[in-house]
Amino acid sequence: PAVAAATAGDTLLVRSGSYSAPTITRGLIVRGTANARVTTGRVAVRNLPAGEHCSIIDLVMDVGVDLEFCAGSVVLDSCRITGPGRNLTAGQVTYALCTLLVFDCRHV
């Protein structure tokens, strides 16, 4: 809910606990505190507009991360990213992708 309510340029402080993964579509700073972790769903930064910056700092993400179609810049700093890879099916072929997926992003 905090990501949905935030506007570009806001800083979100993630306190200790377990959270569902957000999809971030605008320039935010997301900073974790001790023992803050995302445990459900994949964290995603998608369609970040040119000129906007998204930083994710000091956060444990047990679910993987997707960075897709970002014209703006994305920074992952002091994060731990684990979890299953993402599967992509094209026709009858399924591709197992990695825990961190970066696709069509200009500045990561």
N, C-alpha and C positions, 0 to 999 in steps of 0.2 A: 504493500500500500504506500510506503514512503517513496518508492521510486515513481509510482504513478502520480503522486502529488507534487513531486519536485519539479522545479523549472531549471532550465539550462544555467549552469554556474553554481548550483547548490552543492553543499557538502552534506553527505549522509554518514552518520556515525553508527556503525553496526556493533552493538554491544554483545557480550558473551551470550551464546545461545545457538540454536539451530534454526535455520531459515529455509524457506522455499526460494528457488532461484528466480531472479527477476530477468526481464528483458529490458535493457537500457537502450533508448533511442535518442538520447540527447546528452549534451556535455555535462557530466556530473563527476564529483569526487566521492567515491565510496571508500570509507576508511574503517577497517575492522579494529576492534580492541582485543585484548587477550581472550583467547578461546572462542572467538566468533567464527562460525563456520556455516557454509551453505551445504545442506545435506539432501535436498530434494530438487529434482529437475536440473537442467544445465544452465549455468549463468550465460547470458547472451548479450553482446553489444551488437546491435544491428542498425543499419541505415543511419549511422551517425553523420550529420551534415558537415560539409566542408566548413572549416573555421571553428568547429567545436572540438573540445577535448574531454575525454573520459579517462579518469584515473581510478584504478582499483588497487588499494594499498592495504597490506597487512591482513589479508583475508584467506582463510582456508576454504577451498572449494572442493568438496569431496565428490563432485558430480560432473566435472569437466567444464570447459569454457568454449563458447563459439563466438568468434569475431567475424562478422560477415557484412560486406557491402558498406564499409565505413570510409567516407571521404575525409572525415576529421581524424584526429590522432587518438590512439588508445595506448595507455600505459598500464602495465601490470607490474607492480613494485612490491617486493617482499611478500609474495603470495605463494601458497602451496596449492598446486592443482593436481588432484588425483581422480580416480574413478574410471569407469568404463569408457571406452572409445565410443564414438557415434557411428552408427551404421547408415549407409546411404545406398538405396536400391535404385538402379537404372535399368529398366527392362527386366531381364531375368537374372541380372548379376547384382550381388550385394557386396559392397565395399566396406571393410572395417576401417574406420578412420581413427585418428588418435584422440587422446584426452583433450588436447588443445587444438582446435580447428581455426585456422586463419584463412579466410577466403575473400578475395577482392577488397582488401583494405590497403590504403595508401601509406599509413604511418602507424606502425605498431612498435 
